[in-house]
């Protein structure tokens, strides 16, 4: 046991020191985020260790101060006070940086926040000559002077400033950080109050290390910002760095790199091999681009970020990209060939909000392959404009979904056997007051990206049920209305229940509904089969849509309760161009499987006649009509156009009637 000279209880301070040393060494051994808050946290840990260590040393040396040079006694005590003050300021600086309080306060007020710390530091450093904070007297030894309370007032000020930063920026902070910041400031207050109540017990350092642990576990653990597979920075790291750079107007640029054969490599080599390849590729990029921080966004998408605008060095960077990525990338350590596309993203095109910046980067990931094939290596104003268009569509879609304004248009389906229109496909349409008519391929793509496709699907089912219950198209020969189900809807285990609720609400017979699914909807074969059988029992039927665009196992497809298969328009067009002569064989195969065949994309009498002779059961396309609103569809049914087509088809003559609508 040590024989302590003073009457102070050092138990809490001694317990805190090894924790601080271990935490500091671990933190410094890892690559931390290059942002203000990380540097502030390092200052907190260093200042706290200095404060704790010199608190112990000064307490002991003050008991026998005459045995040491007076200048050394002043330095030891000054070191403690400096550590105490700097720790309080650094905790405020960390809080303000982490919650972006400096941006909220403004430049001038932010600078004023540092004045108390600077003033007290000057007082501490001048103490040997001014005796403002403490003094050594021959008869008394160490004693506190009249200005000594300013040490605590300064600490109180920075705790209050920290809490003010939190509350001013409350809406922009996630709940985890809110709880952390409130807790560690409460711990600091408790530590100061207890130290004043129990002056002979050194508890300040103990409570400080508790606050530091709160910060470390909630926000500053380097592993929170590492991708576990590649050990690169992850998307959370980019959020923090990007947000600080954008709010502080720090110019930067990025290189967007994506492995565009990621999915095929995963299927061929397996996830474990691919993860190892991503790790090696990430290390290679770290070596090849030493001035960049490398982030892994998952699924083969990488982002390299560096400070500074790229304009002055653009040509060199373009040549570097060509040299690095124009050929398939391989590594001696592992043989998984990676086809990589990359583009430079200049600072000038970055959105000012980090959430929008993330969306923009995701958009560019999806464009790099096509743009590189066109010879483009720099993100252009054109791409930025296209992204802005998607953002506008996203807002328009959100408004339409809130207002229930998604419309259903109907395209007729012709029965070769009956010689008339017997059904229709319901297709989603969106008209915005600001943007006008938005093409379905645009807003459906946005809906799939945002997750709104589920609500789009619900509203289309509702529109169809409203149409069937109000217009009664069955009186004009309409047997079924086909409704597309998206892959996202098919992954919902409550799909059958949701659709049944809507259909039952309108009293529509399930026999009037045909649901269309695509091959990509059948990732979970068991789940989709269960949902289909439930709806099939109620009387609904199912079509396999866009056959010829997927790669699913045909045996597994036919195991599903599918009554119709729809040949994709591209497959049909390929046949008439002479590129897909196997189409008749497909027709015969599905006939043997007793699955009825619908062909899409029919635009001419010749196509209609050939497909009918081939044995296709149903025909759909602009030859009959483009998709039209419900009222126009009812007018079309009454027009007799389909009956005229049927008569001409039976005579084997080309149609003399014009299509109901020109291709859009």
C-alpha positions in Angstrom: 0.0 0.0 0.0 1.1 3.5 -0.8 1.6 6.0 2.0 -0.2 9.1 0.8 1.0 12.4 2.1 -2.3 14.3 1.8 -5.7 13.6 3.3 -7.4 13.3 -0.1 -9.2 10.1 -1.1 -7.7 9.1 -4.5 -9.7 5.9 -5.1 -11.9 7.4 -7.8 -9.1 9.2 -9.6 -6.8 6.1 -9.5 -9.6 3.9 -11.0 -10.1 6.4 -13.8 -6.5 6.7 -15.0 -6.0 3.2 -16.5 -9.4 3.4 -18.3 -8.4 6.7 -19.8 -5.0 5.4 -20.9 -6.4 2.3 -22.6 -9.2 4.3 -24.3 -6.8 6.9 -25.5 -4.3 4.4 -26.9 -7.1 2.4 -28.6 -8.6 5.6 -30.1 -5.3 6.8 -31.4 -4.5 3.4 -32.9 -7.5 3.5 -35.3 -8.2 5.7 -38.3 -10.8 8.2 -37.1 -13.1 10.4 -39.0 -11.4 13.5 -40.4 -14.0 15.9 -38.8 -14.0 18.5 -36.1 -15.8 16.4 -33.5 -13.2 13.6 -33.6 -10.4 16.1 -33.0 -12.4 17.6 -30.1 -13.0 14.3 -28.5 -9.2 13.6 -28.7 -8.7 16.9 -26.9 -11.3 15.9 -24.3 -9.4 12.6 -23.5 -5.9 14.2 -23.4 -7.1 17.1 -21.3 -8.9 14.8 -18.9 -5.8 12.6 -18.5 -3.7 15.6 -17.8 -6.2 16.9 -15.3 -6.5 13.6 -13.5 -2.7 12.9 -13.4 -1.7 16.4 -12.2 -4.6 16.5 -9.7 -3.0 13.5 -8.0 0.6 14.8 -8.4 -0.2 18.4 -7.2 -2.2 17.2 -4.2 0.8 15.2 -3.0 3.5 17.7 -3.9 1.6 20.6 -2.2 2.0 18.8 1.1 5.8 19.0 0.8 6.1 21.9 -1.5 9.3 23.3 0.1 11.2 20.2 -1.1 10.7 21.3 -4.8 11.6 24.4 -6.8 8.8 27.0 -6.7 8.7 27.2 -10.5 8.0 23.4 -10.6 5.2 23.7 -8.1 3.5 26.4 -10.2 3.9 24.3 -13.4 2.4 21.2 -11.7 -0.6 23.1 -10.4 -1.0 25.1 -13.6 -1.1 21.8 -15.5 -4.0 20.6 -13.4 -6.0 23.8 -13.8 -5.3 24.0 -17.6 -6.4 20.4 -18.0 -9.6 21.2 -16.0 -10.4 24.3 -18.2 -9.5 22.7 -21.5 -11.5 19.6 -20.8 -14.6 21.7 -20.1 -14.0 23.8 -23.3 -13.3 20.6 -25.4 -16.5 18.9 -24.2 -18.4 22.0 -25.3 -16.5 22.1 -28.6 -17.2 18.4 -29.2 -20.9 18.9 -28.5 -21.2 22.0 -30.7 -19.3 20.2 -33.5 -21.3 17.0 -33.2 -24.7 18.7 -33.3 -23.6 21.4 -35.7 -24.2 24.1 -33.1 -21.5 26.4 -34.6 -23.6 26.6 -37.8 -26.7 27.4 -35.8 -24.9 30.1 -33.7 -23.2 31.8 -36.6 -19.6 32.7 -37.2 -19.3 35.6 -34.8 -21.2 34.1 -31.8 -19.2 30.9 -32.2 -15.9 32.8 -31.9 -17.2 34.5 -28.7 -17.8 31.1 -27.2 -14.1 30.6 -26.9 -13.3 33.8 -25.1 -14.0 32.5 -21.5 -11.6 29.6 -22.0 -8.9 31.9 -23.4 -9.4 34.4 -20.6 -9.1 31.8 -17.8 -6.1 30.2 -19.5 -4.4 33.6 -19.5 -5.2 34.0 -15.8 -3.8 30.5 -15.0 -0.6 31.2 -16.9 -0.1 34.6 -15.2 -0.8 33.2 -11.7 2.9 33.0 -10.7 3.1 36.8 -11.1 -0.4 37.9 -10.4 -1.6 35.4 -7.8 -5.1 35.4 -9.4 -5.9 31.6 -9.1 -3.6 30.2 -6.5 -0.4 31.1 -4.6 2.3 29.7 -2.5 3.1 31.6 0.8 6.0 30.7 3.0 3.8 30.4 6.1 0.7 28.7 4.4 2.0 26.9 1.4 -0.6 26.4 -1.4 -3.8 28.4 -1.1 -6.6 29.5 -3.5 -6.9 33.2 -4.3 -9.8 35.5 -4.8 -10.3 34.7 -8.5 -10.2 30.9 -8.0 -14.0 30.5 -8.4 -13.7 31.5 -12.1 -12.4 28.0 -12.7 -15.9 26.6 -11.9 -17.8 29.5 -13.5 -16.0 28.8 -16.7 -16.9 25.1 -16.5 -20.6 25.9 -15.7 -20.6 28.3 -18.7 -19.4 25.5 -21.1 -21.9 23.0 -19.7 -24.7 25.5 -20.2 -23.4 26.3 -23.7 -23.3 22.6 -24.6 -26.9 22.2 -23.5 -27.9 25.3 -25.4 -26.3 23.8 -28.5 -28.3 20.6 -28.1 -31.6 22.4 -27.7 -30.9 24.9 -30.5 -30.2 22.0 -32.9 -32.7 19.5 -31.4 -34.6 18.7 -34.6 -31.4 17.9 -36.5 -30.0 15.4 -34.0 -31.0 11.8 -33.9 -32.3 10.3 -30.6 -29.2 8.4 -29.8 -27.1 11.5 -29.9 -29.7 13.5 -27.9 -29.7 11.0 -25.1 -25.9 10.8 -25.1 -25.3 14.6 -25.0 -27.9 15.1 -22.3 -26.5 12.3 -20.2 -22.8 13.2 -20.3 -23.6 16.8 -19.5 -25.7 15.7 -16.5 -22.8 13.4 -15.4 -20.4 16.4 -15.5 -22.7 18.5 -13.4 -23.1 15.7 -10.9 -19.3 15.3 -10.7 -18.7 19.0 -10.0 -21.4 19.2 -7.4 -20.1 16.1 -5.6 -16.6 17.4 -5.6 -17.8 20.6 -3.9 -19.7 18.6 -1.3 -16.8 16.2 -0.7 -13.7 18.3 -1.2 -11.3 15.7 0.1 -12.5 13.1 -2.5 -11.2 13.4 -6.0 -14.3 12.4 -7.9 -14.2 14.9 -10.9 -12.0 12.6 -13.0 -14.2 9.6 -12.3 -17.3 11.4 -13.5 -15.4 12.8 -16.5 -14.4 9.3 -17.6 -18.0 8.2 -17.4 -18.9 11.1 -19.7 -16.1 10.1 -22.1 -17.4 6.5 -22.1 -20.9 7.8 -23.0 -19.4 9.8 -25.9 -17.2 6.9 -27.0 -20.0 4.3 -27.0 -22.6 6.4 -28.6 -20.7 8.3 -31.3 -16.9 8.1 -31.3 -16.2 4.4 -31.4 -14.2 4.0 -34.7 -15.9 0.7 -35.3 -19.3 2.4 -35.7 -18.0 3.9 -38.9 -16.4 0.9 -40.4 -17.9 -1.6 -42.8 -17.4 -5.0 -41.2 -16.7 -6.8 -44.5 -14.2 -4.4 -46.1 -13.0 -2.4 -43.0 -13.5 0.8 -45.0 -15.6 3.8 -43.9 -19.3 3.1 -44.1 -22.3 5.2 -45.1 -22.7 6.5 -41.5 -19.1 7.9 -41.8 -19.9 9.6 -45.1 -23.1 11.1 -43.5 -21.0 12.7 -40.7 -18.1 13.9 -42.9 -20.3 15.1 -45.7 -22.7 16.9 -43.4 -19.8 18.8 -41.7 -18.2 19.7 -45.0 -21.5 20.9 -46.5 -22.4 22.9 -43.4 -18.9 24.4 -43.1 -18.6 25.2 -46.9 -15.5 23.0 -47.1 -15.0 22.2 -50.8 -14.5 18.6 -51.7 -15.0 16.2 -54.6 -15.7 12.5 -55.0 -15.0 9.6 -57.2 -18.0 7.3 -57.5 -16.9 3.7 -58.4 -19.3 0.7 -58.7 -18.7 -2.9 -59.5 -21.4 -3.4 -62.1 -21.0 -7.2 -62.3 -21.5 -7.5 -58.6 -24.8 -9.5 -58.8 -23.4 -12.0 -61.4 -20.1 -12.4 -59.4 -22.1 -13.1 -56.3 -24.2 -15.8 -58.0 -21.0 -17.3 -59.6 -18.5 -17.1 -56.7 -20.7 -16.8 -53.6 -21.1 -14.1 -51.0 -18.0 -15.1 -49.0 -15.6 -14.9 -51.9 -17.2 -11.7 -53.1 -16.8 -10.1 -49.6 -13.1 -11.0 -49.7 -12.8 -9.5 -53.1 -14.5 -6.2 -52.0 -12.0 -6.1 -49.0 -9.0 -6.5 -51.3 -10.4 -4.1 -53.9 -11.0 -1.5 -51.1 -7.4 -1.8 -49.9 -6.2 -1.5 -53.4 -8.1 1.8 -53.8 -6.7 3.1 -50.5 -3.2 2.5 -51.9 -4.0 3.8 -55.4 -5.7 7.0 -54.2 -3.8 7.9 -51.0 -5.3 11.4 -50.9 -8.9 10.1 -50.7 -11.0 8.6 -47.9 -12.6 5.4 -49.2 -16.2 4.5 -48.3 -18.1 1.3 -49.0 -21.8 1.7 -49.6 -22.5 -2.0 -50.1 -23.4 -4.1 -53.1 -20.2 -3.2 -54.9 -20.5 0.6 -54.6 -17.5 2.6 -53.4 -17.1 6.4 -52.9 -13.7 8.2 -52.7 -13.8 11.6 -51.1 -11.1 14.3 -51.0 -11.0 17.9 -49.9 -10.6 20.6 -52.6 -12.3 21.3 -55.9 -11.3 19.1 -58.8 -11.3 21.6 -61.6 -7.6 22.4 -61.6 -6.6 18.7 -61.7 -9.4 17.3 -63.7 -7.4 16.1 -66.7 -4.9 14.2 -64.6 -7.7 12.6 -62.5 -9.6 11.6 -65.7 -6.4 9.9 -67.0 -6.0 8.2 -63.6 -9.5 6.8 -63.8 -9.0 5.5 -67.3 -5.8 3.8 -66.3 -7.3 2.2 -63.2 -10.8 1.2 -64.3 -10.9 0.8 -68.1 -10.0 -2.9 -67.8 -11.4 -5.7 -65.7 -9.8 -5.6 -62.2 -8.2 -8.7 -60.8 -6.0 -9.4 -57.8 -3.2 -12.0 -57.2 -4.7 -12.8 -53.8 -8.1 -13.8 -55.2 -9.5 -14.6 -58.6 -12.8 -12.8 -58.9 -12.7 -10.5 -61.9 -14.5 -7.2 -61.2 -15.8 -4.9 -63.9 -15.7 -1.4 -62.4 -17.2 1.8 -63.7 -16.2 5.2 -62.2 -17.1 8.9 -62.5 -15.9 12.1 -60.9 -18.5 14.0 -58.9 -17.5 17.7 -58.6 -18.3 19.8 -55.6 -20.3 22.3 -57.6 -23.0 19.6 -58.4 -23.3 18.4 -54.8 -26.7 19.1 -53.2 -26.5 21.2 -50.1 -28.4 18.7 -47.9 -26.7 15.5 -46.9 -29.9 13.4 -47.3 -30.3 14.7 -50.9 -26.6 14.2 -51.5 -26.9 10.5 -50.5 -29.8 10.2 -52.9 -27.8 11.9 -55.6 -24.8 9.5 -55.1 -27.1 6.5 -55.2 -28.5 7.8 -58.5 -25.0 8.3 -59.9 -24.0 4.7 -58.8 -26.8 3.5 -61.1 -25.6 5.7 -64.0 -21.8 5.1 -64.1 -21.8 2.0 -66.3 -23.9 3.6 -69.1 -22.1 6.9 -68.8 -18.7 5.3 -69.0 -19.8 3.3 -72.1 -20.6 6.7 -73.6 -17.1 8.0 -72.8 -18.3 10.2 -69.9 -16.1 10.2 -66.8 -17.4 13.4 -65.1 -20.9 13.8 -63.7 -22.5 16.5 -65.8 -25.2 19.1 -65.5 -27.4 16.8 -67.5 -27.2 14.1 -64.9 -27.8 16.6 -62.2 -30.9 17.8 -64.0 -32.2 14.3 -64.5 -31.7 13.7 -60.7 -33.5 17.0 -60.0 -36.3 15.7 -62.2 -36.6 12.5 -60.1 -36.7 14.6 -57.0 -39.6 16.6 -58.4 -41.3 13.4 -59.4 -40.8 12.0 -55.9 -42.5 15.1 -54.4 -45.3 14.9 -57.0 -45.8 11.2 -56.2 -45.9 11.8 -52.5 -48.6 14.5 -53.0 -50.6 12.2 -55.2 -50.5 9.3 -52.8 -51.6 11.6 -49.9 -54.5 12.8 -52.0 -55.3 9.4 -53.5 -54.8 10.9 -56.9 -53.1 7.9 -58.7 -55.3 7.1 -61.7 -55.9 3.8 -63.5 -56.0 3.7 -67.3 -57.2 0.7 -69.1 -55.8 -1.0 -72.2 -58.1 -3.6 -73.9 -57.2 -7.3 -74.2 -58.6 -9.1 -77.3 -59.7 -12.7 -77.3 -58.8 -14.5 -80.5 -61.4 -17.3 -79.8 -64.3 -15.0 -78.9 -63.3 -12.3 -81.5 -63.9 -9.4 -79.1 -62.5 -7.5 -76.2 -62.9 -9.6 -73.1 -60.5 -7.9 -70.6 -58.2 -5.0 -69.9 -55.0 -4.3 -68.1 -55.1 -1.5 -65.5 -52.0 0.7 -65.7 -51.0 3.4 -63.1 -51.0 7.0 -64.4 -49.9 10.2 -62.6 -50.8 13.7 -63.6 -49.3 16.5 -61.5 -50.6 20.1 -61.5 -47.0 21.4 -61.8 -45.2 18.7 -63.9 -48.2 17.6 -66.0 -48.4 14.0 -67.2 -45.5 12.0 -65.7 -44.6 8.9 -67.8 -45.2 5.7 -65.8 -41.7 4.4 -66.2 -40.4 7.5 -64.4 -42.7 7.6 -61.4 -42.8 3.8 -61.0 -39.0 3.7 -60.8 -39.2 6.4 -58.2 -41.9 4.6 -56.3 -39.8 1.4 -56.2 -36.8 3.3 -54.9 -38.7 5.2 -52.2 -40.9 2.2 -51.1 -44.1 4.0 -52.2 -44.8 1.3 -54.8 -46.9 -0.5 -52.1 -49.3 2.4 -51.8 -49.4 2.9 -55.6 -50.5 -0.8 -55.8 -53.2 -0.3 -53.2 -54.6 2.8 -55.0 -54.7 1.0 -58.3 -56.6 -1.9 -56.8 -59.0 0.7 -55.3 -59.4 2.4 -58.7 -60.1 -0.9 -60.5 -62.7 -1.8 -57.9 -64.4 1.6 -58.2 -64.5 1.1 -62.0 -66.0 -2.4 -61.8 -68.6 -1.4 -59.2 -69.7 1.9 -60.9 -69.3 1.3 -64.7 -70.3 -2.4 -64.8 -68.1 -3.2 -67.8 -69.1 -6.9 -67.7 -72.3 -5.8 -69.4 -70.1 -5.0 -72.4 -68.3 -8.3 -72.3 -65.4 -7.6 -69.9 -64.6 -10.7 -68.0 -61.5 -9.7 -66.1 -59.3 -6.7 -65.3 -55.6 -7.4 -64.9 -53.7 -5.6 -62.1 -49.9 -5.6 -61.8 -48.3 -6.6 -58.5 -44.9 -5.2 -57.9 -42.0 -7.4 -56.5 -42.2 -5.3 -53.3 -45.9 -6.1 -52.9 -45.2 -9.8 -53.4 -42.8 -9.8 -50.5 -45.5 -8.7 -48.2 -46.9 -11.6 -46.2 -50.1 -9.7 -45.7 -50.6 -9.2 -49.4 -53.6 -11.5 -49.8 -55.3 -10.0 -46.7 -54.8 -6.4 -47.9 -56.1 -7.0 -51.4 -59.1 -9.0 -50.1 -60.0 -6.1 -47.8 -60.1 -3.6 -50.7 -62.0 -5.9 -53.0 -64.5 -6.9 -50.4 -65.1 -3.3 -49.5 -66.5 -2.6 -53.0 -68.3 -5.9 -53.3 -66.5 -6.9 -56.5 -66.4 -10.6 -57.3 -62.8 -11.9 -57.3 -63.6 -13.7 -60.6 -63.4 -10.2 -62.2 -59.7 -9.7 -61.1 -56.5 -11.1 -62.6 -53.3 -10.3 -60.9 -50.1 -10.1 -62.9 -46.7 -10.9 -61.4 -43.2 -10.9 -62.9 -40.4 -13.4 -62.6 -38.5 -11.1 -60.3 -41.5 -11.2 -57.8 -40.8 -14.9 -57.1 -37.7 -14.6 -55.0 -39.5 -16.2 -52.0 -41.3 -19.0 -53.8 -43.1 -20.3 -50.7 -44.4 -16.9 -49.7 -45.7 -15.8 -53.1 -47.3 -19.3 -53.7 -49.1 -19.1 -50.3 -50.5 -15.6 -51.2 -51.5 -16.7 -54.7 -53.3 -19.8 -53.5 -55.2 -17.7 -50.9 -56.5 -15.3 -53.6 -57.0 -18.2 -56.0 -59.4 -19.8 -53.6 -61.4 -16.5 -53.6 -61.7 -16.7 -57.4 -58.9 -14.5 -58.6 -56.6 -15.6 -61.4 -52.9 -14.9 -62.1 -50.7 -14.1 -65.1 -47.0 -14.3 -65.4 -46.1 -10.9 -66.9 -43.2 -9.9 -69.1 -42.2 -13.5 -69.8 -38.9 -13.6 -71.7 -37.1 -10.9 -69.6 -36.2 -13.0 -66.6 -34.1 -16.1 -65.9 -36.3 -18.0 -63.4 -36.6 -21.8 -63.4 -39.6 -22.6 -65.6 -40.5 -25.7 -63.6 -40.8 -23.5 -60.4 -42.8 -21.0 -62.4 -45.3 -23.6 -63.5 -45.6 -24.9 -60.0 -47.4 -21.6 -59.2 -51.2 -21.2 -59.8 -50.7 -19.3 -63.0 -53.5 -19.3 -65.6 -51.9 -16.9 -68.2 -48.5 -16.1 -69.4 -47.8 -12.8 -71.1 -45.0 -12.6 -73.7 -43.0 -9.4 -73.3 -43.3 -6.9 -76.2 -39.5 -7.2 -76.8 -39.8 -10.9 -77.3 -42.7 -10.4 -79.7 -40.9 -7.7 -81.7 -37.7 -9.9 -81.8 -39.8 -12.7 -83.5 -41.1 -10.3 -86.2 -37.6 -9.0 -86.8 -36.4 -12.6 -87.3 -34.3 -12.7 -84.1 -36.5 -15.1 -82.0 -37.7 -17.9 -84.2 -38.4 -20.0 -81.2 -41.6 -18.1 -80.3 -43.9 -20.7 -81.9 -42.1 -23.4 -79.8 -42.8 -21.4 -76.6 -46.5 -21.1 -77.6 -46.7 -24.9 -78.1 -45.0 -25.5 -74.8 -47.4 -23.4 -72.8 -50.3 -24.9 -74.7 -49.2 -28.4 -73.5 -49.0 -27.0 -70.0 -52.6 -25.7 -70.4 -51.5 -22.1 -69.8 -53.3 -19.4 -71.9 -51.0 -17.0 -73.8 -51.3 -13.2 -74.0 -49.0 -11.3 -76.3 -48.2 -7.7 -75.7 -46.9 -5.0 -78.1 -49.1 -5.8 -81.1 -49.3 -2.8 -83.4 -50.2 -4.1 -86.9 -52.7 -6.3 -88.5 -49.9 -8.6 -89.7 -48.7 -9.2 -86.2 -52.2 -9.8 -85.0 -52.9 -12.4 -87.8 -49.6 -14.2 -87.3 -49.9 -14.5 -83.6 -53.5 -15.6 -83.8 -52.5 -18.3 -86.3 -49.7 -19.3 -84.1 -52.1 -20.2 -81.3 -51.9 -17.2 -79.0 -55.1 -16.8 -77.0 -55.2 -13.1 -76.2 -53.7 -10.0 -77.9 -52.9 -6.7 -76.4 -51.3 -3.6 -77.9 -51.7 -0.2 -79.5 -53.3 -1.9 -82.5 -56.5 -1.9 -80.4 -55.9 1.0 -78.2 -53.4 2.8 -76.0 -54.2 2.9 -72.3 -57.1 5.3 -71.8 -59.1 6.7 -68.8 -62.1 4.7 -67.6 -64.7 6.9 -69.4 -62.8 6.6 -72.7 -62.4 2.9 -72.2 -66.2 2.5 -71.9 -66.7 4.6 -75.1 -64.2 2.3 -76.9 -66.1 -0.8 -75.8 -69.3 0.7 -77.2 -67.6 1.7 -80.5 -67.5 -1.8 -82.0 -63.9 -1.5 -83.2 -62.9 -4.9 -81.8 -65.8 -6.6 -83.6 -64.7 -5.1 -86.9 -61.2 -6.4 -86.3 -62.6 -9.8 -85.5 -64.5 -9.9 -88.8 -61.5 -8.9 -90.8 -59.3 -11.4 -89.0 -61.7 -14.3 -89.9 -61.6 -13.2 -93.5 -57.8 -13.2 -93.4 -57.7 -9.6 -94.6 -55.6 -6.7 -93.2 -57.5 -4.3 -91.0 -58.7 -1.2 -92.7 -59.7 0.5 -89.4 -57.3 2.9 -87.7 -56.1 2.0 -84.3 -57.9 3.8 -81.5 -54.8 5.6 -80.3 -51.4 6.4 -81.7 -48.4 4.9 -79.8 -47.3 7.3 -77.1 
